[in-house]
Amino acid sequence: MITARTPALPSKLPHVGTTIFTVMSALAAEVGAVNLGQGFPDFDCDPTLVQAVTQAMQQGHNQYPPMPGVPALRAIVADKVQALHGRRYDPASEITITAGATQGILTAILAIVHPGDEVIVLDPCYDSYVPNIELAGGVAVRVPLTPGSFRPDFDRIRAAITPRTRAIIVNTPHNPSATIWSDADWRALDELLAPTDVLLISDEVYEHMVYAPQQHHSAARYPGLAARAFIISSFGKTFHVTGWKVGTVCAPASLTAEFRKVHQFNVFTVNTPMQHGIASYLANPAPYLELPAFYAAKRDLFRAGLAGTRFKLLPSEGSYFQCVSIADLAVPERDLPEAEFCQWLAREVGVAAIPLSAFYGDGFDQKVIRFCYAKKDDTLRAALARLARL
């Protein structure tokens, strides 16, 4: 009799387990904590957008669209980028609609990274970057942002570039720190990369969440950088529909050609009615132009509430995150590692947050945690009432 046996399988990602976001969201549900951990809204999107998608379905837009995306959507994205950043991308050969920004990032990495290539990532960073690089057979080279300010250290970036460096990943507005890259930062990177063949992956999914007096500076604004960049954006983040998983990648035609070779075989294309619905909705720029004021009000409400606690508020220049230092809290649990503190905060105080150490390759612990304020005002007030004891 043959015994059934599942063959042993060496893991391609041996160091990857359950993410901290899944852990904290599950804990929040278990203990009834207000979930300010995982970065998604708890409110509905604009009904007009739902109506536009529904209308697209009713009009029969339910079969495969073209592999790069619905032409009308790519055309309006080109218009939007030109209006905001002054660079014209050809909708036919330089813009691709993706199944969310995460797929766009993975596809860009798979398209350009060969086994042994190095990719510079700036710690702390979004948790998909390094596994994506490893899946491509590349080597992630972690360069820390300056602790406390999270500013790029260009001397350290310069020192990390070797003949094997294929690309660098930049994220602005930054998750998790809520900082943004300035015009001077981009110009410094442009000068640093100019004599090299290093490519740029610019993760700009929070592009429409930058608060006055700051403004978003896209890599598209800098010709030297745009010529070597994949620029990643997200409709899910912008329009409060993270579950729809629709994003864009803009890149020069030669880079887009390589990108689409991978795209056509890992997702082929993206759901049709949502592309048509988003294209129709984008005809009115008000929803994304008004987004900074919308989220600034939530940020200010949340920061004002935290000001009555002993949390030390770090700047929140962009994204919908607020980082705080726990070092000065008047509770003994402040001395716990960040991850353990977040467990305690959810269980005993009733609010879920994310430890910043989860975004570092070495688990660097600086007594900083991250809250998400992309929530209903009532949700934020409920969380603040619980945090008031701190």
C-alpha positions in Angstrom: 0.0 0.0 0.0 1.3 3.4 -1.0 1.5 5.9 1.9 0.3 9.4 1.0 3.1 11.9 1.6 3.4 15.6 0.9 6.9 16.2 -0.5 9.1 18.6 1.5 9.2 22.0 -0.1 12.1 24.4 0.6 10.6 27.8 1.2 11.3 30.7 -1.2 10.6 33.1 1.6 11.8 31.2 4.7 11.8 34.3 6.9 8.2 35.4 6.1 5.5 34.6 8.5 2.1 36.1 9.4 2.3 39.9 9.1 2.0 42.2 12.0 -1.0 43.7 10.3 -2.9 40.4 10.3 -1.8 39.7 13.9 -3.0 43.1 15.3 -6.2 43.2 13.3 -7.1 39.7 14.6 -6.2 40.8 18.2 -8.3 43.9 17.8 -11.3 41.8 16.8 -10.7 39.3 19.6 -10.5 41.9 22.4 -12.9 44.5 21.0 -10.2 47.1 20.5 -10.6 50.1 18.2 -8.5 49.1 15.2 -6.1 52.0 14.3 -3.5 49.5 13.1 -4.1 48.3 9.5 -4.1 51.1 7.0 -7.6 51.1 5.5 -10.7 53.3 5.9 -13.8 52.2 8.0 -16.0 54.5 5.9 -17.6 54.2 2.5 -16.4 55.6 -0.7 -18.3 58.2 -2.8 -21.6 56.7 -4.0 -21.0 58.4 -7.3 -18.0 56.1 -7.8 -20.1 53.0 -7.0 -22.8 54.2 -9.4 -20.1 54.6 -12.2 -18.9 51.1 -11.7 -22.4 49.7 -11.6 -23.3 51.5 -14.8 -20.2 50.1 -16.4 -21.4 46.6 -15.5 -24.9 47.3 -16.8 -23.4 48.5 -20.0 -21.7 45.2 -20.6 -18.1 46.1 -19.7 -17.6 42.6 -18.1 -15.1 40.8 -20.4 -11.3 41.1 -20.7 -10.1 44.6 -21.3 -6.8 45.2 -23.1 -3.8 43.8 -21.3 -2.3 47.3 -20.4 -5.7 48.6 -19.2 -8.8 50.3 -20.5 -7.6 53.0 -23.0 -9.9 55.7 -21.5 -8.5 55.2 -18.1 -4.9 55.3 -19.3 -5.7 58.5 -21.2 -7.2 60.3 -18.2 -4.3 59.2 -16.0 -1.9 60.7 -18.5 -3.8 64.0 -18.4 -3.8 63.9 -14.6 -0.1 63.4 -14.3 0.6 66.1 -16.8 -1.6 68.6 -15.0 -0.2 67.8 -11.6 3.5 67.1 -12.4 4.2 68.6 -15.8 5.3 65.3 -17.5 3.3 63.7 -20.3 3.3 59.9 -20.4 2.0 58.2 -23.6 -1.1 56.3 -22.6 -0.4 53.6 -25.2 3.2 52.8 -24.3 4.0 54.3 -20.9 1.0 53.7 -18.6 -0.2 50.3 -17.3 -3.2 49.6 -15.0 -2.4 47.1 -12.3 -4.1 45.0 -9.7 -3.2 47.5 -7.0 0.0 49.1 -6.2 1.4 46.0 -4.5 1.2 44.1 -7.8 2.7 47.0 -9.6 5.7 47.0 -7.3 6.2 43.2 -7.5 5.9 43.3 -11.3 8.4 46.1 -11.7 10.9 44.2 -9.5 10.4 40.9 -11.4 10.9 42.8 -14.7 14.2 44.4 -13.8 15.9 42.4 -11.1 18.1 39.4 -12.1 19.6 36.8 -9.7 22.3 38.5 -7.7 21.2 42.1 -8.4 21.1 44.4 -5.5 18.1 46.7 -4.7 18.4 49.5 -2.1 15.5 49.8 0.3 15.2 52.6 2.9 14.4 51.3 6.3 11.7 51.4 7.7 9.9 50.3 4.6 6.6 48.7 3.4 6.7 45.0 4.1 6.3 43.8 0.5 9.6 45.3 -0.8 12.1 42.8 0.5 10.1 39.6 -0.2 9.5 40.9 -3.7 13.3 41.4 -4.2 14.0 37.9 -2.8 11.4 36.3 -5.1 13.2 37.8 -8.1 16.5 36.3 -6.8 17.9 39.7 -5.9 19.5 41.0 -2.7 17.9 43.7 -0.6 20.4 46.3 0.7 18.8 48.1 3.6 19.9 51.7 4.2 18.3 53.2 7.3 16.6 56.6 7.2 17.7 58.9 9.9 16.2 57.8 13.2 13.7 60.3 14.6 13.4 62.5 11.5 13.2 59.7 8.9 15.1 61.8 6.4 17.2 60.1 3.7 20.9 59.9 4.4 22.4 60.4 0.9 25.9 59.7 2.1 24.8 56.2 3.2 22.8 55.7 0.0 25.8 56.7 -2.1 28.0 54.2 -0.1 25.5 51.4 -0.7 25.6 51.7 -4.5 27.8 49.1 -6.1 28.3 47.7 -9.6 25.6 45.2 -8.7 22.9 47.8 -7.8 19.9 47.5 -10.1 17.4 49.8 -8.4 16.4 51.9 -5.4 12.9 52.0 -4.0 11.7 55.3 -2.6 8.3 55.8 -0.9 6.8 59.3 -0.5 4.6 60.1 1.4 6.2 57.5 3.5 4.6 54.5 5.2 5.1 54.1 8.1 6.7 57.5 9.2 4.2 59.9 7.4 7.1 62.0 6.2 7.5 63.3 2.6 10.5 63.8 0.3 11.2 67.5 -0.3 12.3 69.0 -3.6 15.8 69.1 -2.3 15.7 65.4 -1.5 14.7 64.5 -5.0 17.3 66.8 -6.5 20.0 65.2 -4.4 18.9 61.7 -5.5 18.8 62.9 -9.2 22.4 64.1 -8.9 23.5 60.9 -7.1 22.0 58.6 -9.7 22.8 60.6 -12.8 26.2 58.9 -13.5 24.8 55.4 -12.8 22.4 52.9 -14.5 20.4 52.5 -11.3 16.7 52.4 -11.8 14.1 53.9 -9.5 10.9 52.5 -8.2 8.9 55.4 -6.8 6.0 54.3 -4.5 3.7 57.3 -4.4 0.4 55.6 -3.3 -0.4 58.4 -0.8 0.3 61.1 -3.3 -3.0 62.9 -2.6 -2.5 62.9 1.2 0.0 65.7 1.7 -0.8 68.5 4.0 -0.3 72.3 3.8 2.2 73.9 3.7 3.9 70.8 2.3 3.2 69.5 -1.2 3.8 66.2 -3.0 6.9 66.1 -5.2 6.6 63.2 -7.7 9.6 61.6 -9.4 7.7 62.5 -12.6 8.7 66.2 -12.0 12.4 65.5 -12.5 13.4 64.5 -16.0 16.6 62.7 -15.0 14.6 60.6 -12.5 11.5 60.1 -14.6 13.7 58.7 -17.4 14.7 55.8 -15.0 11.6 55.4 -12.9 8.6 53.2 -12.4 6.0 55.5 -10.6 3.4 53.6 -8.7 0.0 55.0 -7.7 -3.2 53.6 -6.1 -6.8 54.4 -6.8 -7.7 52.3 -3.8 -5.9 54.6 -1.4 -7.1 57.8 -3.1 -10.8 56.9 -3.4 -11.3 54.8 -0.2 -11.7 51.5 -2.0 -8.6 49.5 -0.9 -10.4 46.3 -1.6 -10.8 47.0 -5.3 -7.0 46.7 -5.9 -6.6 49.0 -8.8 -3.4 51.0 -9.4 -1.2 52.5 -12.1 2.4 52.3 -13.1 3.9 55.0 -15.3 7.3 54.5 -16.8 9.3 55.3 -20.0 8.3 53.1 -23.0 11.4 50.9 -22.8 10.8 50.1 -19.2 7.1 49.7 -19.7 7.7 47.1 -22.4 9.7 45.0 -19.9 7.1 45.6 -17.2 4.3 44.4 -19.4 6.1 41.2 -20.3 5.7 40.2 -16.7 2.3 41.9 -16.1 0.7 39.8 -18.9 1.7 36.6 -17.2 1.1 37.3 -13.6 -2.3 39.0 -13.8 -2.7 39.7 -17.5 -5.2 42.5 -16.8 -7.4 44.1 -14.2 -11.2 43.9 -13.7 -13.0 45.7 -16.4 -16.0 47.5 -14.9 -14.0 49.1 -12.2 -11.5 50.5 -14.8 -14.4 52.0 -16.8 -16.1 53.3 -13.6 -12.9 54.9 -12.3 -12.2 56.5 -15.8 -15.7 58.1 -15.7 -15.2 59.2 -12.1 -11.8 60.8 -12.8 -13.4 63.2 -15.2 -14.1 65.4 -12.1 -10.7 66.1 -10.4 -12.4 67.5 -7.2 -12.4 64.2 -5.2 -8.6 63.9 -5.3 -7.9 67.6 -5.2 -10.0 67.9 -2.1 -8.5 64.8 -0.4 -5.7 66.7 1.5 -8.3 68.9 3.3 -10.5 65.8 4.1 -7.6 63.9 5.7 -6.0 67.0 7.3 -9.2 67.4 9.3 -9.0 63.9 10.6 -5.3 64.2 11.3 -5.9 67.4 13.2 -8.7 65.9 15.2 -6.6 62.9 16.1 -3.5 65.0 17.0 -5.5 67.4 19.1 -6.8 64.4 21.1 -3.4 62.9 21.5 -2.0 66.2 22.7 -3.7 65.6 26.0 -1.7 62.4 26.6 2.0 61.8 27.1 2.5 60.4 23.7 5.1 62.5 21.8 3.6 63.4 18.4 5.9 63.0 15.4 5.1 65.0 12.3 2.4 63.7 9.9 3.2 65.5 6.7 1.6 62.9 4.4 -0.3 59.6 4.2 -3.0 58.8 6.8 -0.7 57.7 9.6 0.4 59.2 12.8 3.6 58.0 14.6 4.1 58.6 18.3 6.9 58.0 20.7 5.9 56.0 23.8 9.1 56.8 25.7 7.5 59.4 28.0 4.3 57.6 28.9 3.5 57.3 32.6 3.0 53.6 32.5 5.6 50.8 33.2 4.6 49.1 29.9 6.4 51.9 28.0 9.6 50.0 28.6 8.3 46.9 26.8 9.5 46.3 23.2 7.2 48.1 20.7 5.5 44.9 19.6 4.7 43.8 23.2 3.5 47.3 24.0 1.1 47.2 21.1 -0.2 43.9 22.3 -0.7 45.5 25.8 -2.3 48.6 24.3 -4.9 46.5 22.4 -5.7 44.2 25.3 -5.7 46.7 28.2 -6.4 50.1 26.7 -8.5 48.9 23.8 -6.8 50.5 20.8 -4.7 48.6 18.2 -1.6 50.2 16.7 1.5 48.9 14.8 5.0 48.8 16.1 7.5 50.6 13.9 10.0 47.9 14.5 8.0 45.7 12.2 9.1 47.8 9.3 12.8 47.3 10.0 14.8 44.4 8.8 16.7 44.2 12.1 13.6 45.0 14.2 15.1 48.3 15.3 13.1 49.4 18.4 13.0 53.2 19.0 9.8 53.3 21.1 7.7 54.5 18.3 4.3 53.1 17.2 2.0 54.0 14.3 -1.7 54.8 14.3 -4.0 55.0 11.2 -6.5 57.9 11.2 -8.3 56.9 8.0 -11.4 56.3 10.1 -14.8 57.9 10.9 -14.6 60.8 13.3 -16.6 58.7 15.8 -14.0 55.9 15.5 -11.2 58.4 16.2 -13.1 59.9 19.2 -13.7 56.5 20.6 -10.0 55.6 20.4 -9.0 59.0 21.9 -11.3 58.4 24.8 -9.5 55.2 25.6 -6.1 56.7 25.0 -6.8 59.6 27.3 -5.7 57.5 30.3 -2.2 57.6 28.9 
